[in-house]
Amino acid sequence: FLSLFLLPKPIKNVLGVVLSVGEKTFTIFVPSLGLSTRAFVDEHKDRFEISLQGEDGKRQIMMQRKGGQVVGQGTDHRTSQVCAKVFAKLKVSCYCKEKAPIDVKVLVEGNWDGN
């Protein structure tokens, strides 16, 4: 039911905590929704240059924003580079998946800044 609610009203810029990191996916927990779901690296390739670093226990996904910083954010490297590692806090948006099966899709927007 949550995914159908998100279809007309996506939730943007909420806290997401990375729980695990794989080679092509990472699991994100969204506390405000009580939701844990996988985010797919391929769904972020249009906005980020992505590289995998580390071994199994300390794996992390580095996401460098294409085109540099977010508009209006200055030249701070934290706005252009996102590191998805275990327990990292990220700013995410939640949408309804466009293809079957219907589910919640989580996209990374950037690093969590507390707002």
N, C-alpha and C positions, 0 to 999 in steps of 0.2 A: 504494500500500500504506500510506503514511503516513496518509492520510485515514481508512482503515479502522481503523488502530491508534488514532486519536484518537476514534473513535466512542464506545467505552466509557470511554476515559481521556483527556479533554481536558487539554491542558497550559496551566496558568494562570500569569500574571504572569512572563513571560519578556521579555528584551530584544528590541525590534524597532527597526530603523533605517529611516527613511523614505528611499527612493531617488529617488522622483519624485512630483510632485503634479499632478493634473489637476483638472478642474472637479467631477467626481462620484466620482472614485476617487483613491487614492494607493497607490503600490507600497511594500511593507514587506519588508525582509529580516530573517529571524529566524536569527541566527548559530548558536544552539544546535541548530537543526534543519537548517541549510544550505538554508533555504527562502526563496524570494522569491515573493510573491504580492500580488495587488491586494486592497485593503480598499475597500469601497464605502461612501460617505457615507450612503446610505439605510439601511444596516444599523445605523447608530449613532444615528439620529434619535430612538429611544425613550429614550435615556439622555443625549443631548447636544443643545443648541441649536447649530446649525452655520452658519458664515458663511465665505465665500470672500473672500480679500483678495489684492491685488497683481496684477501682470501676469504674462505667460507665464514669464519668467525667474526671477521672485521670488515666485511664487504660494505661498500658504499657506492652510491650512484651520484656522480657529479653532473649537474645540469647547468650549463652556461647559456644564459639567455641570448637568443639570436638578436642582433641589432643593438646589443649593449644594455644600458640601464633602462629601468621603467621610467616613462615620461614623468618629469617633475620630481624625481628622486635624487638628483644630483649625480655625483660620480662614485658613490659608495659601492664598493665591491659586493656588499651583502645583497644589494638589489639586483645584481646581474648574475650571481652565482648561487645555486642552491645545492646543498649537500644532503642527500637522503641516506641517513644512516640510522641505526637503531636508537630510538628515543629522541630523534631530532624533531623539533617543533616546526611545522610548515603551515603556511597559509594555503588553504585549499578551497575549491568550490565544488559543490555537489549538484549533479545533474541526473536526469533520467537517461539511461542508455537508449540510443536511437535504434539499435537492432535487437532482435530477439536473442536470448531471453531478456525480458525487461528486468532491469536491476538498477542500482545506483552506481553512477560513474563519478569518480573523484579525480579532479585535475589539480595539479600543483600550480599555484599562482606565484609563490615566492617563499621567502623565509618569514616565520612568524615574528611580528614586531610588537606583539602585545595589544594591538588595537583591533 
